[in-house]
Amino acid sequence: MERNRFSMEPKPVDYTINVRGELINLGSPMVMGILNVTPDSFYAGSRVQTADAIRQRAHQIMAEGGGMIDVGACSTRPGGEVVSEVEEMRRLEMALPIIKEAEPNAILSVDTFRASVARRMIEDFGVDIINDVEEGRDKAMFETVAELGTPYILMSVAPTIETMLLGFAEKVNQLRALGQKDIILDPGFGFGKSLEENFVVLNEMEKLHVLDLPILVGISRKRMIHQTLDITAADSLNGTTVINTWALEKGAAVLRVHDVRAAVEIVKLKAKRDSVKS
């Protein structure tokens, strides 16, 4: 009976986050487009380093229906080089003004694990969301986002839903105690998990709704897709679309993707199907 209860499709929940004083409703899933100002991110199609390329990528994300732009300046791919704080800052300081000028209405997220970088980007560049792939390893990160009132994406490297729930619950309590209001959970596909564990987490992802927080899924073109299919990341769009569809069925509120148009089409088609259910 318990297993059947968890296997039911999650009911829509009107999650909201406060962005620049405006409540953004995540009850209707949003698409976050990836923009990497790095030379070594795992998918070459996401890398943009010149001013023109950054501007064009920002325009593309929004024109294709994305509502959020996630900017990364330090690759987190397995085996990748972790650049210095100075270099991460330099890349973001170059890119963020270009993106904000090109698409001032975009919700702007920065993918960083450094609290000092988060603070600078929020205070000096008006970043709207901090996307932390190190689940608060920098001890100052929780205090920083809580103090500045910035929505925070908390990722897990746990290999199972059970350990993930325990870790999330502990960290959410820490954040709440500091006054943090807006928290988005990321199951961390591709981080700290075997190929099989990634799929088990996907199969059980709806269990995370017990925490009553929106869920972000970042699965775009990752190894769990191209290793399973014996293809490359460049050939993984169809697999990404399939898994993103499953993620929406499990209640994902945000899809973080390289291919915005395809993800937006999934969201629209699911919304249409749901609207005509008998």
Salt bridges, closest charged atoms under 4 A:
GLU2 OE2 - ARG5 NH2 2.71
GLU9 OE2 - LYS270 NZ 3.51
GLU9 OE2 - ARG273 NH2 3.62
GLU9 OE1 - LYS277 NZ 3.55
ASP52 OD1 - ARG55 NH1 3.02
GLU64 OE2 - ARG261 NH2 3.77
ASP70 OD2 - ARG256 NE 2.73
GLU87 OE2 - ARG90 NH2 2.71
GLU87 OE2 - ARG91 NE 2.92
GLU88 OE1 - ARG114 NH1 2.62
GLU93 OE2 - ARG120 NH1 2.42
GLU103 OE2 - HIS59 ND1 2.72
ASP111 OD2 - ARG256 NH2 3.33
GLU123 OE2 - ARG119 NH1 3.07
ASP124 OD2 - ARG120 NE 2.35
ASP128 OD2 - ARG20 NH2 2.81
GLU134 OE1 - ARG137 NE 3.67
GLU147 OE1 - ARG119 NH2 2.66
GLU162 OE2 - LYS207 NZ 3.97
GLU204 OE2 - LYS207 NZ 3.84
GLU206 OE1 - LYS250 NZ 3.02
GLU249 OE2 - ARG273 NH1 2.96
ASP259 OD2 - ARG221 NE 2.87
ASP274 OD2 - LYS270 NZ 2.74
ASP274 OD1 - ARG273 NH2 2.95
ASP274 OD1 - LYS277 NZ 3.59
